[in-house]
Amino acid sequence: MHRHHWILIAALFSLNCTPQEPHREPMLPTEPLKKGPIGGFDEEKSASDMPKLDPLPRKAKKDIQQWFRSVGPIRANESFGELITRAARHHLHKPYLNPEQSSGPEILDTTLETFQCVSLVETSMSLARCLWMGTPNPRCYRDEIAATRYRDGRMGGYASRLHYFYDWLEDNSRRERLAWMTDSLGGERVYRKFSIMTAHPKKYPALSDPLIFEQIKSLEDNLNESELFWIPSTQVENLQAQLKEGDVIGVITHTKGLLISHTGLVSFGDDNKPHYLHASSHHKRVVFTPGSIAEYMLAQKKRKGIVVARPLAP
């Protein structure tokens, strides 16, 4: 069910997107295929307690409207996942940009001129949800962005943002916007502690505020109680036939204090294999991997494995 949510969009974090391998452009197909408080927030706050939303800038409205027009209506027999990747493909080759961290107030960032790995997933899902619900307008898009990026879909302060991508997946899954697939695909237990933000506070200027630091530390402590599953890179080829268009793939990193370092979408190529549609920090643009997801994962040792989640239609 669709809900209206308050919105404030922060810059995404450098811990989310890592460099990728050299890229060759492939041929694309011509046809598209409630829980207690966490981290110090009070989930019982009413909407009236939330900060007010500034109006969308004129250029943002224009860009969002143009994207809706470019994607057009839902096609006959088109799945929700296919709609998501059809929306994402409109941004192929657009520049990659991961804004620097700031200690200032969060800002409403609705730009469609640049992307990083998480924002490509979020924006494509949001546009697809609005089309699916029959409300292809900037206000719906704005609300869906907020519902995806903030805990329980409600904007609060810095700590209400779903900074860790595992937390992003878990929160959206709990609200039935996504379905975890890792376990059902044969995932194994993985043991990892979340600590990278509080272990390196100088990289996150907002953590200079003791209250925010304690909120993030509390969040990390809660995440560290989670039962985590992953699919090792060596096993991806055996199961990639079970992946579907539009599935969200999180890449497990070797980095201490972090589980997921990169994300993107499953999209099938002319070879009928699942490829990776993602915003690459290495290539500095949105790309479609030349090889399959299994090949992509084996290309670098630091890509330890994946988690998989399937977007659910509203």
Backbone bond lengths (Angstrom), bond angles and torsions (degrees), N, CA, C in turn:
res aa  C-N    CA-C-N  psi(-1)  N-CA   C-N-CA  omega(-1)  CA-C   N-CA-C  phi
1 M - - - 1.461 - - 1.521 109.23 -
2 H 1.302 113.99 142.84 1.462 118.12 -178.97 1.510 110.69 -83.83
3 R 1.339 115.97 136.03 1.448 121.36 175.77 1.510 109.23 -123.79
4 H 1.342 115.76 152.05 1.457 120.13 174.40 1.514 108.81 -88.92
5 H 1.289 116.22 138.48 1.459 120.35 -175.39 1.524 109.82 -133.80
6 W 1.334 115.07 156.59 1.465 120.59 174.20 1.511 108.66 -82.84
7 I 1.314 115.68 151.30 1.442 120.64 -170.99 1.514 113.81 -128.78
8 L 1.275 116.16 135.22 1.463 122.00 164.91 1.508 105.12 -156.08
9 I 1.301 119.25 121.71 1.452 121.49 -169.74 1.524 109.81 -108.58
10 A 1.314 116.95 120.17 1.459 121.12 -179.13 1.510 110.31 -92.45
11 A 1.328 116.38 163.50 1.452 120.65 173.66 1.520 108.77 -65.14
12 L 1.350 117.77 139.71 1.453 121.53 179.75 1.525 109.57 -76.48
13 F 1.344 115.32 163.32 1.446 118.78 -167.01 1.510 112.98 -100.94
14 S 1.334 114.55 147.87 1.452 120.95 -176.59 1.515 112.63 -62.79
15 L 1.328 119.59 -18.77 1.455 121.55 -179.22 1.518 111.57 -74.18
16 N 1.312 119.94 -4.52 1.456 121.55 -172.84 1.519 115.53 -93.27
17 C 1.342 120.71 -23.04 1.455 121.37 -173.49 1.516 110.24 -131.52
18 T 1.319 117.07 124.88 1.447 121.78 -178.34 1.510 110.37 -115.03
19 P 1.361 118.68 159.19 1.466 121.17 -178.97 1.515 112.05 -59.11
20 Q 1.323 115.63 150.32 1.456 122.07 -177.78 1.526 109.81 -116.26
21 E 1.338 116.22 175.68 1.456 121.53 -177.09 1.530 110.73 -77.89
22 P 1.369 118.97 161.57 1.462 120.89 177.37 1.527 111.18 -51.59
23 H 1.328 115.51 146.16 1.461 120.97 -168.75 1.520 111.90 -115.02
24 R 1.349 115.84 139.03 1.464 122.51 169.82 1.510 107.33 -121.57
25 E 1.318 117.74 136.05 1.461 120.22 -176.52 1.524 110.89 -78.47
26 P 1.324 119.67 124.31 1.461 122.67 176.79 1.519 110.76 -91.49
27 M 1.330 114.56 175.36 1.459 119.99 172.04 1.519 108.26 -82.65
28 L 1.326 116.68 130.24 1.458 121.10 176.19 1.521 109.41 -91.64
29 P 1.319 118.28 150.83 1.463 120.37 176.72 1.520 109.80 -61.57
30 T 1.313 116.25 144.44 1.463 119.52 177.82 1.516 111.14 -74.55
31 E 1.347 118.37 -25.63 1.463 122.92 177.55 1.521 109.89 -115.38
32 P 1.302 118.86 136.14 1.446 120.87 -178.26 1.520 113.49 -71.52
33 L 0.680 108.03 100.19 1.448 108.41 174.80 1.617 110.32 -31.80
34 K 33.538 142.65 -104.67 1.444 98.37 72.57 1.513 109.48 -130.00
35 K 0.995 134.33 131.27 1.438 154.98 -172.46 1.525 112.94 -93.29
36 G 1.332 118.60 153.47 1.466 122.32 -176.22 1.503 112.86 -73.55
37 P 1.366 117.51 174.66 1.456 122.08 -179.53 1.516 111.76 -59.12
38 I 1.338 116.49 144.14 1.451 122.43 -179.29 1.517 108.55 -125.92
39 G 1.320 115.45 137.66 1.455 120.25 171.56 1.498 113.87 63.90
40 G 1.312 119.82 22.12 1.447 120.94 174.09 1.501 115.50 93.41
41 F 1.373 119.56 5.73 1.458 118.37 176.43 1.501 110.77 -97.48
42 D 1.315 114.82 157.68 1.460 121.49 177.20 1.514 108.39 -101.73
43 E 1.346 117.40 113.14 1.456 120.86 -178.69 1.521 112.08 -71.68
44 E 1.333 117.24 -11.80 1.454 119.79 -176.08 1.523 112.75 -88.80
45 K 1.337 117.29 3.25 1.459 118.90 177.95 1.520 110.39 -60.71
46 S 1.293 115.75 139.87 1.460 119.77 177.27 1.515 109.48 -82.21
47 A 1.348 115.98 163.79 1.452 119.93 179.05 1.514 111.68 -58.95
48 S 1.325 117.06 -30.53 1.462 119.99 -178.44 1.519 111.91 -68.10
49 D 1.345 117.69 -17.60 1.455 121.20 178.19 1.522 111.95 -81.66
50 M 1.335 117.32 -14.09 1.451 121.22 -174.89 1.528 111.49 -83.50
51 P 1.352 116.92 146.66 1.461 119.42 178.40 1.519 111.67 -58.32
52 K 1.322 115.77 150.24 1.461 120.79 -179.64 1.528 110.29 -75.36
53 L 1.306 115.10 152.24 1.453 121.66 -179.04 1.512 111.02 -93.16
54 D 1.328 116.71 131.84 1.454 120.43 173.42 1.531 109.15 -73.40
55 P 1.322 117.76 149.33 1.473 120.25 177.03 1.527 110.32 -61.68
56 L 1.322 116.22 150.47 1.460 120.20 176.16 1.529 110.00 -64.47
57 P 1.327 117.96 138.17 1.464 120.15 174.63 1.525 110.35 -60.29
58 R 1.319 116.10 152.51 1.463 120.77 -177.73 1.521 112.21 -58.15
59 K 1.351 116.65 -42.42 1.459 119.72 -178.85 1.525 110.68 -65.32
60 A 1.338 117.03 -39.37 1.464 119.88 178.76 1.525 110.57 -61.04
61 K 1.338 116.59 -45.00 1.465 119.77 177.79 1.526 111.18 -58.65
62 K 1.315 115.89 -44.28 1.463 120.19 -179.00 1.523 111.24 -62.42
63 D 1.353 116.60 -44.54 1.470 120.47 -179.16 1.526 111.63 -65.37
64 I 1.325 116.77 -40.32 1.461 120.75 179.53 1.523 110.42 -65.97
65 Q 1.326 116.94 -43.87 1.467 120.77 178.21 1.523 111.28 -61.65
66 Q 1.335 116.14 -39.20 1.464 119.98 178.98 1.520 111.18 -65.94
67 W 1.315 116.77 -37.94 1.469 120.49 178.16 1.523 110.13 -65.01
68 F 1.310 117.93 -43.73 1.468 120.50 176.32 1.534 110.12 -57.67
69 R 1.333 117.11 -45.03 1.471 120.64 -179.14 1.525 110.87 -64.42
70 S 1.334 116.81 -39.82 1.465 120.58 -177.77 1.527 111.91 -66.35
71 V 1.320 116.05 -41.07 1.470 119.81 179.45 1.518 110.62 -72.73
72 G 1.324 116.95 -38.76 1.457 121.10 178.29 1.516 112.29 76.04
73 P 1.333 117.02 -172.08 1.468 121.23 -177.07 1.522 112.63 -72.66
74 I 1.305 116.21 166.90 1.458 121.86 175.48 1.525 108.92 -62.75
75 R 1.321 117.26 136.18 1.455 121.80 -179.09 1.527 111.31 -86.82
76 A 1.297 115.74 160.51 1.465 120.91 179.25 1.522 110.15 -58.02
77 N 1.321 115.85 130.23 1.466 123.30 177.35 1.528 113.96 63.52
78 E 1.329 116.91 15.22 1.464 120.21 179.38 1.528 109.93 -77.54
79 S 1.324 116.35 130.50 1.457 120.67 177.54 1.526 109.73 -80.06
80 F 1.326 115.57 165.60 1.461 119.54 178.35 1.528 110.85 -63.61
81 G 1.328 117.01 -39.90 1.462 120.40 177.80 1.512 112.59 -63.44
82 E 1.335 116.67 -38.93 1.465 120.22 177.81 1.521 111.27 -65.44
83 L 1.317 116.41 -36.31 1.462 120.15 177.43 1.528 110.70 -65.13
84 I 1.336 117.16 -39.76 1.464 120.99 179.05 1.519 110.89 -60.99
85 T 1.332 117.34 -48.35 1.465 118.53 -177.26 1.528 112.03 -73.47
86 R 1.326 117.29 -28.82 1.468 118.50 175.19 1.526 109.68 -64.43
87 A 1.332 116.17 -37.43 1.464 120.08 175.91 1.525 110.62 -66.89
88 A 1.326 116.98 -43.00 1.467 121.10 -177.64 1.524 111.70 -65.61
89 R 1.337 117.65 -35.70 1.464 120.44 -177.85 1.524 113.16 -64.19
90 H 1.325 116.22 -20.64 1.463 118.62 177.20 1.525 111.20 -65.99
91 H 1.326 117.29 -14.82 1.462 120.81 -178.78 1.524 112.76 -106.59
92 L 1.324 118.19 9.78 1.462 120.15 175.64 1.529 110.26 -53.46
93 H 1.329 115.03 134.57 1.467 125.06 178.22 1.526 114.21 76.96
94 K 1.322 118.45 -0.65 1.461 118.95 174.72 1.527 109.57 -69.51
95 P 1.337 117.71 152.02 1.465 120.84 -173.47 1.522 113.86 -65.58
96 Y 1.326 113.57 149.69 1.461 122.02 172.71 1.529 108.48 -91.10
97 L 1.316 116.61 136.68 1.465 121.43 174.03 1.515 109.12 -151.85
98 N 1.324 115.98 126.21 1.467 121.67 176.34 1.527 106.79 -115.33
99 P 1.330 119.38 101.34 1.462 121.93 -175.29 1.522 112.43 -58.91
100 E 1.322 115.72 149.84 1.458 120.69 178.79 1.525 110.55 -69.23
101 Q 1.328 114.23 153.21 1.456 120.34 176.65 1.528 110.23 -66.80
102 S 1.321 115.84 152.16 1.453 121.44 -179.54 1.521 109.65 -141.81
103 S 1.321 115.58 152.32 1.461 120.43 175.24 1.523 111.14 -95.74
104 G 1.334 116.21 -0.89 1.456 120.93 -179.16 1.517 111.79 -78.31
105 P 1.326 116.31 179.29 1.466 120.95 179.24 1.523 110.89 -60.78
106 E 1.312 116.31 149.38 1.454 120.22 174.94 1.527 109.04 -67.12
107 I 1.320 115.60 147.70 1.455 119.94 -177.53 1.523 110.63 -120.30
108 L 1.297 114.74 156.27 1.458 121.10 177.22 1.525 108.09 -82.53
109 D 1.303 116.45 99.60 1.467 121.93 -177.06 1.523 109.21 -106.35
110 T 1.311 116.92 104.92 1.462 120.72 -178.47 1.527 112.23 -115.11
111 T 1.328 116.76 21.28 1.456 119.54 -177.78 1.523 112.06 -62.74
112 L 1.324 115.47 141.57 1.461 122.40 173.30 1.525 110.13 -116.00
113 E 1.320 116.09 17.09 1.465 120.76 -178.16 1.515 112.05 -88.33
114 T 1.334 117.15 -28.23 1.458 122.39 178.73 1.532 108.70 -137.47
115 F 1.339 115.24 160.24 1.460 120.73 -178.47 1.522 110.09 -142.37
116 Q 1.339 115.44 157.16 1.453 122.18 159.98 1.515 106.53 -125.84
117 C 1.324 117.33 179.67 1.469 118.91 -166.18 1.529 113.05 -59.15
118 V 1.324 117.74 -45.30 1.464 119.55 -177.31 1.521 111.33 -70.75
119 S 1.324 116.82 -40.38 1.463 118.87 -175.86 1.528 111.91 -66.12
120 L 1.333 118.24 -31.57 1.468 119.52 176.67 1.526 110.27 -64.17
121 V 1.326 116.81 -42.38 1.472 120.90 178.39 1.524 110.31 -65.31
122 E 1.332 116.42 -48.93 1.462 120.86 -176.94 1.523 112.61 -61.21
123 T 1.318 116.38 -47.74 1.463 119.13 -175.59 1.526 111.50 -68.23
124 S 1.326 117.17 -39.00 1.468 120.49 -179.79 1.524 111.05 -67.18
125 M 1.328 117.17 -41.05 1.458 120.68 176.09 1.523 110.85 -63.56
126 S 1.323 116.76 -41.66 1.466 120.56 -177.08 1.520 111.39 -65.09
127 L 1.339 116.33 -44.47 1.460 119.40 179.11 1.530 110.25 -62.85
128 A 1.334 116.28 -43.01 1.469 120.32 -179.31 1.526 111.37 -63.72
129 R 1.324 117.74 -39.29 1.462 120.24 179.37 1.529 110.75 -63.08
130 C 1.319 116.71 -41.88 1.466 119.60 179.61 1.521 111.16 -64.27
131 L 1.342 117.27 -42.81 1.463 120.33 177.76 1.522 110.48 -62.84
132 W 1.327 116.60 -41.35 1.464 121.33 -178.07 1.529 111.28 -64.11
133 M 1.339 116.13 -34.29 1.457 121.09 -179.30 1.522 112.57 -86.31
134 G 1.328 117.34 -4.33 1.456 120.59 179.74 1.515 113.36 77.00
135 T 1.340 117.31 25.48 1.470 121.27 178.87 1.527 109.93 -127.67
136 P 1.334 116.50 65.98 1.463 119.65 -177.47 1.526 112.42 -80.36
137 N 1.309 116.40 75.61 1.460 120.47 -179.67 1.525 110.04 -141.05
138 P 1.331 118.57 160.33 1.465 121.72 -176.64 1.519 114.28 -57.87
139 R 1.324 117.68 -35.19 1.453 119.05 -178.04 1.530 111.37 -65.71
140 C 1.333 116.71 -43.63 1.460 120.14 177.05 1.519 110.40 -61.34
141 Y 1.327 116.20 -45.16 1.464 120.96 179.64 1.520 110.78 -58.52
142 R 1.309 116.57 -45.46 1.464 122.63 179.25 1.530 110.63 -59.97
143 D 1.323 117.31 -44.84 1.457 121.40 179.94 1.532 111.61 -64.49
144 E 1.323 115.76 -39.11 1.458 119.62 -179.40 1.528 111.53 -69.23
145 I 1.331 117.36 -36.53 1.461 119.98 175.44 1.522 109.78 -58.95
146 A 1.322 116.96 -46.78 1.463 120.90 -179.63 1.518 111.21 -63.23
147 A 1.337 116.64 -41.65 1.460 120.56 -178.44 1.525 111.05 -62.98
148 T 1.325 116.75 -28.89 1.458 121.59 -179.77 1.520 112.11 -82.59
149 R 1.325 117.47 -38.23 1.464 120.74 -168.72 1.521 115.46 -89.42
150 Y 1.320 118.35 -18.11 1.460 120.89 -174.80 1.518 111.97 -117.66
151 R 1.319 114.66 149.20 1.452 120.46 179.32 1.523 110.43 -57.58
152 D 1.314 115.12 126.37 1.466 122.18 -176.83 1.525 112.34 61.24
153 G 1.323 117.83 15.97 1.456 121.37 178.19 1.511 114.11 73.05
154 R 1.338 117.24 15.92 1.466 120.26 -175.99 1.521 110.36 -122.50
155 M 1.306 116.06 127.90 1.441 121.02 179.99 1.518 111.75 -76.84
156 G 1.315 114.81 131.11 1.452 120.88 171.74 1.513 108.08 -126.74
157 G 1.308 117.77 -129.82 1.455 121.00 175.40 1.520 111.16 -91.21
158 Y 1.313 115.13 -161.32 1.459 122.03 -177.51 1.532 111.64 -55.07
159 A 1.318 116.61 -40.56 1.458 121.03 -174.63 1.525 113.88 -75.75
160 S 1.331 117.69 -8.94 1.471 119.18 177.05 1.521 111.72 -80.75
161 R 1.327 116.30 -13.74 1.458 121.13 178.30 1.524 109.91 -71.67
162 L 1.321 117.50 142.50 1.463 122.68 178.84 1.530 108.61 -84.51
163 H 1.336 115.24 78.32 1.461 121.20 -172.09 1.527 113.48 -66.78
164 Y 1.318 116.97 -46.22 1.467 120.36 178.02 1.517 108.62 -80.77
165 F 1.341 117.45 131.72 1.460 119.17 -175.21 1.527 111.86 -67.67
166 Y 1.320 117.83 -28.27 1.463 118.64 173.33 1.530 109.56 -61.73
167 D 1.318 116.89 -41.67 1.463 121.72 178.04 1.531 109.94 -63.70
168 W 1.314 116.91 -39.05 1.479 123.31 176.33 1.531 109.61 -57.38
169 L 1.335 115.71 -48.53 1.464 120.06 -179.79 1.523 111.59 -65.57
170 E 1.316 116.02 -43.54 1.459 120.65 -177.70 1.526 111.34 -64.42
171 D 1.323 117.40 -44.21 1.460 121.26 -178.12 1.529 111.19 -67.06
172 N 1.328 116.78 -43.90 1.467 119.82 179.39 1.524 111.50 -68.89
173 S 1.325 117.14 -31.57 1.461 120.40 176.18 1.523 110.62 -68.81
174 R 1.314 116.83 -42.50 1.466 120.69 179.95 1.521 111.35 -60.80
175 R 1.332 116.71 -30.81 1.469 120.96 179.57 1.528 111.99 -94.07
176 E 1.338 116.55 13.75 1.464 123.77 174.53 1.525 113.01 60.02
177 R 1.307 115.76 35.11 1.462 121.81 171.37 1.528 110.01 -95.85
178 L 1.320 115.28 -19.64 1.458 123.54 177.59 1.529 108.20 -139.26
179 A 1.320 116.10 161.31 1.466 121.31 171.77 1.523 107.99 -125.12
180 W 1.335 117.09 125.70 1.457 120.83 174.56 1.528 109.47 -62.45
181 M 1.327 116.79 134.02 1.464 121.52 178.60 1.528 112.47 -118.82
182 T 1.309 117.57 -11.80 1.468 121.65 -172.94 1.519 112.24 -55.50
183 D 1.315 117.16 -50.16 1.460 121.43 -177.07 1.523 111.29 -63.29
184 S 1.338 117.01 -45.70 1.472 120.60 -177.29 1.530 112.20 -68.81
185 L 1.327 116.97 -19.82 1.462 121.02 177.38 1.530 112.02 -88.40
186 G 1.326 116.03 7.37 1.460 119.95 178.10 1.510 114.27 97.06
187 G 1.323 116.98 23.07 1.448 120.99 -178.49 1.521 113.58 -61.74
188 E 1.320 114.89 152.68 1.462 122.15 -179.76 1.520 109.34 -112.15
189 R 1.344 115.88 159.15 1.462 119.90 176.01 1.521 109.74 -66.21
190 V 1.330 115.08 139.20 1.457 120.86 174.10 1.522 107.23 -130.41
191 Y 1.310 116.34 142.32 1.460 120.81 -177.52 1.530 108.99 -113.12
192 R 1.303 114.71 118.98 1.459 120.12 -178.70 1.518 109.02 -150.91
193 K 1.322 116.98 138.31 1.450 122.08 176.74 1.526 109.76 -99.41
194 F 1.328 116.57 136.64 1.459 122.77 176.59 1.529 108.54 -90.51
195 S 1.319 116.89 119.69 1.465 120.12 -177.96 1.520 113.85 -158.37
196 I 1.320 118.16 -1.84 1.463 119.69 -167.89 1.530 112.83 -62.10
197 M 1.320 118.23 -30.99 1.459 120.09 -178.03 1.524 111.58 -72.61
198 T 1.322 117.31 -51.56 1.464 119.43 -178.56 1.524 111.98 -76.20
199 A 1.339 117.35 -20.42 1.466 120.11 176.04 1.525 111.55 -76.38
200 H 1.332 116.61 -21.31 1.469 121.35 -179.29 1.528 109.98 -132.68
201 P 1.325 117.60 61.03 1.473 120.40 -173.41 1.529 114.53 -62.57
202 K 1.324 117.72 -24.52 1.471 119.47 -179.86 1.530 112.02 -66.50
203 K 1.323 116.45 -21.26 1.466 120.16 177.52 1.526 111.67 -79.69
204 Y 1.328 115.83 -12.85 1.465 121.78 -177.79 1.535 107.73 -127.45
205 P 1.332 117.29 86.39 1.472 121.10 -172.84 1.521 114.66 -52.86
206 A 1.326 117.76 -30.97 1.468 119.75 -179.55 1.520 111.77 -62.13
207 L 1.329 117.55 -23.68 1.456 120.95 -178.75 1.526 112.83 -74.32
208 S 1.325 117.51 -3.42 1.464 119.93 173.99 1.528 110.80 -68.24
209 D 1.324 116.86 -18.72 1.461 121.64 173.25 1.529 107.48 -80.12
210 P 1.331 118.53 119.01 1.475 120.92 -176.52 1.531 113.75 -56.67
211 L 1.331 117.28 -36.32 1.461 119.68 179.91 1.522 110.87 -65.73
212 I 1.336 116.98 -45.08 1.467 120.38 179.11 1.521 110.23 -64.76
213 F 1.329 116.66 -39.58 1.466 119.84 177.72 1.528 110.14 -57.85
214 E 1.318 117.24 -46.00 1.456 120.78 -179.05 1.533 111.73 -67.32
215 Q 1.332 117.67 -34.17 1.466 120.34 176.24 1.525 110.78 -64.05
216 I 1.337 117.12 -44.31 1.460 120.61 179.52 1.525 110.69 -68.17
217 K 1.333 116.48 -38.05 1.470 119.71 177.60 1.527 109.75 -63.23
218 S 1.318 117.76 -41.37 1.459 121.55 177.24 1.522 111.13 -62.92
219 L 1.331 116.36 -39.93 1.464 121.19 176.59 1.519 110.40 -60.82
220 E 1.329 116.57 -47.91 1.466 120.43 179.39 1.531 110.90 -59.72
221 D 1.324 117.14 -41.55 1.464 120.43 178.77 1.523 111.00 -60.53
222 N 1.338 116.56 -40.78 1.465 120.29 177.53 1.524 111.56 -65.29
223 L 1.318 116.89 -42.67 1.460 120.46 179.03 1.524 111.15 -63.90
224 N 1.318 116.16 -32.94 1.463 120.03 -178.75 1.522 112.91 -69.97
225 E 1.319 117.42 -8.86 1.460 121.53 175.01 1.529 111.86 -92.48
226 S 1.331 116.38 -3.60 1.469 120.84 -177.43 1.526 111.12 -74.16
227 E 1.325 115.43 149.47 1.459 121.94 172.97 1.522 107.25 -93.23
228 L 1.319 117.56 111.72 1.462 122.89 -170.68 1.527 111.26 -100.79
229 F 1.329 115.58 142.27 1.452 121.95 176.26 1.532 109.71 -128.20
230 W 1.308 115.81 150.75 1.460 121.16 178.00 1.518 109.32 -148.25
231 I 1.335 115.64 168.09 1.462 122.58 173.79 1.522 106.48 -119.30
232 P 1.337 118.65 112.84 1.462 120.78 -179.63 1.531 111.93 -57.71
233 S 1.317 116.69 148.24 1.464 121.50 -177.42 1.519 112.79 -55.56
234 T 1.330 116.98 -34.97 1.464 120.64 -178.49 1.522 113.00 -68.04
235 Q 1.326 117.53 -14.47 1.464 121.15 -178.26 1.533 113.60 -103.71
236 V 1.328 116.94 -4.16 1.469 119.95 -174.71 1.524 111.66 -64.37
237 E 1.326 117.78 -39.10 1.465 120.05 -177.83 1.525 111.46 -61.10
238 N 1.318 117.72 -34.25 1.466 121.20 -177.23 1.523 113.26 -71.06
239 L 1.318 116.73 -20.07 1.467 118.75 -176.11 1.520 114.16 -119.56
240 Q 1.334 117.26 -2.70 1.464 117.54 -172.57 1.526 113.22 -66.53
241 A 1.317 118.01 -16.87 1.471 120.42 175.20 1.523 111.10 -67.69
242 Q 1.341 117.04 -19.20 1.460 120.92 179.50 1.529 112.72 -87.82
243 L 1.329 116.73 -7.03 1.456 120.05 177.60 1.525 109.76 -73.05
244 K 1.322 116.16 153.59 1.454 120.94 179.28 1.522 110.94 -123.43
245 E 1.314 115.20 155.84 1.457 121.81 177.39 1.534 109.48 -52.96
246 G 1.317 115.43 129.86 1.456 120.60 177.15 1.515 115.23 91.12
247 D 1.345 118.48 -5.71 1.460 119.83 176.25 1.523 109.79 -58.89
248 V 1.324 116.04 144.52 1.461 121.85 177.64 1.525 108.29 -93.65
249 I 1.330 115.92 126.20 1.464 121.91 -179.74 1.524 109.19 -113.06
250 G 1.328 115.94 121.32 1.458 121.19 173.31 1.511 109.28 -102.08
251 V 1.330 117.08 133.71 1.464 122.12 -177.95 1.528 109.60 -94.06
252 I 1.344 115.52 123.63 1.455 121.63 178.92 1.525 109.21 -77.52
253 T 1.324 116.10 130.87 1.454 121.73 -177.15 1.527 111.87 -102.90
254 H 1.312 115.48 164.96 1.460 121.69 173.86 1.531 111.16 -88.72
255 T 1.326 117.63 -6.54 1.458 122.41 -174.71 1.528 111.60 -65.22
256 K 1.317 116.08 130.66 1.463 121.39 179.55 1.527 110.57 -65.71
257 G 1.323 116.43 136.85 1.461 121.40 176.51 1.511 114.47 85.49
258 L 1.334 117.04 5.63 1.466 122.09 -176.24 1.516 108.56 -143.12
259 L 1.325 117.34 145.33 1.467 120.89 177.63 1.520 111.44 -102.48
260 I 1.335 117.43 -52.66 1.465 122.46 -173.84 1.525 109.31 -113.44
261 S 1.325 116.16 126.08 1.465 120.56 -177.12 1.523 113.33 -109.13
262 H 1.329 117.53 -11.15 1.469 119.67 -175.42 1.521 108.81 -157.18
263 T 1.332 116.41 156.44 1.466 119.70 177.33 1.515 110.82 -149.99
264 G 1.320 114.74 160.39 1.450 121.68 178.18 1.524 109.29 -171.27
265 L 1.333 115.81 -168.20 1.463 121.85 -174.39 1.528 111.79 -118.27
266 V 1.319 116.05 145.98 1.459 121.64 171.61 1.522 108.67 -75.16
267 S 1.335 116.11 131.29 1.468 120.29 174.78 1.527 108.07 -147.06
268 F 1.319 116.20 129.29 1.462 120.64 -175.01 1.530 111.71 -82.47
269 G 1.333 115.17 143.39 1.455 121.68 178.49 1.512 112.09 -100.75
270 D 1.332 116.20 -174.29 1.459 121.19 178.90 1.527 112.27 -65.23
271 D 1.331 116.63 -17.52 1.458 120.65 178.58 1.526 111.79 -84.90
272 N 1.360 116.30 3.71 1.467 122.40 -179.18 1.527 113.17 63.19
273 K 1.327 116.06 23.05 1.455 121.69 175.88 1.527 109.44 -110.22
274 P 1.325 117.13 151.33 1.464 119.56 178.81 1.523 111.61 -77.20
275 H 1.311 115.76 124.16 1.462 122.14 177.27 1.530 108.43 -107.52
276 Y 1.329 116.01 178.49 1.468 121.97 -175.58 1.524 108.99 -113.57
277 L 1.319 116.62 117.35 1.460 123.65 177.14 1.526 106.38 -102.45
278 H 1.337 117.23 113.41 1.464 119.09 -170.51 1.525 111.38 -156.93
279 A 1.317 115.18 162.19 1.464 122.05 174.15 1.517 107.38 -92.10
280 S 1.312 116.45 116.35 1.460 122.35 -171.79 1.524 111.88 -101.08
281 S 1.336 115.56 126.04 1.466 119.72 176.92 1.523 110.65 -72.60
282 H 1.327 118.15 -25.09 1.466 121.74 178.98 1.529 111.49 -74.23
283 H 1.319 115.92 -47.57 1.462 120.72 -178.50 1.523 112.71 -83.80
284 K 1.332 115.27 -11.17 1.473 121.40 178.30 1.520 112.27 61.30
285 R 1.340 116.02 34.34 1.458 120.17 177.17 1.528 109.94 -166.09
286 V 1.316 115.88 172.98 1.459 121.66 175.15 1.521 108.30 -81.22
287 V 1.336 117.06 128.52 1.460 121.21 -174.38 1.526 111.54 -134.11
288 F 1.334 114.26 165.52 1.468 124.38 175.76 1.521 105.38 -122.11
289 T 1.335 118.41 115.13 1.464 120.01 -172.36 1.525 111.75 -61.15
290 P 1.325 116.93 141.39 1.466 120.01 -179.59 1.523 112.91 -69.25
291 G 1.325 116.88 -31.10 1.452 120.98 178.75 1.518 111.56 -102.96
292 S 1.321 115.38 179.57 1.457 120.61 179.35 1.527 110.44 -71.74
293 I 1.319 115.89 170.19 1.465 120.43 177.13 1.531 109.99 -61.95
294 A 1.332 117.75 -38.04 1.461 120.57 177.84 1.523 110.76 -60.79
295 E 1.317 117.26 -43.12 1.466 121.16 178.90 1.523 110.97 -66.23
296 Y 1.312 115.84 -40.83 1.462 120.86 177.54 1.527 110.72 -59.21
297 M 1.313 117.74 -43.78 1.460 121.22 -176.68 1.529 112.28 -68.95
298 L 1.317 117.34 -32.24 1.462 120.75 -178.90 1.526 113.18 -84.21
299 A 1.328 116.73 -7.35 1.463 120.73 -175.45 1.532 112.73 -71.19
300 Q 1.330 117.26 -25.97 1.461 120.75 -179.96 1.526 109.72 -136.34
301 K 1.328 116.36 133.53 1.462 121.13 -177.14 1.515 113.07 -63.55
302 K 1.329 116.70 -27.62 1.468 118.89 -177.78 1.528 112.06 -69.80
303 R 1.328 117.95 -14.91 1.465 121.39 175.25 1.527 107.77 -84.82
304 K 1.319 115.48 94.24 1.454 121.02 -171.56 1.518 113.67 -77.08
305 G 1.337 117.23 -31.14 1.451 120.70 -177.15 1.510 110.38 176.08
306 I 1.334 116.40 -168.58 1.462 120.64 -176.78 1.526 111.16 -136.13
307 V 1.315 114.69 159.62 1.464 122.76 162.81 1.515 106.17 -119.60
308 V 1.324 117.37 152.50 1.466 121.88 -175.58 1.523 110.01 -130.60
309 A 1.326 115.73 134.05 1.461 121.31 173.72 1.522 108.41 -135.30
310 R 1.324 116.06 145.52 1.473 121.38 -177.21 1.529 110.54 -112.22
311 P 1.345 117.17 117.27 1.476 119.47 177.47 1.524 111.79 -58.77
312 L 1.319 116.26 138.84 1.455 122.30 179.95 1.532 109.71 -106.61
313 A 1.305 116.30 135.54 1.465 120.64 178.78 1.522 110.22 -65.91
314 P 1.338 117.37 143.98 1.473 120.01 180.00 1.533 111.69 -71.15
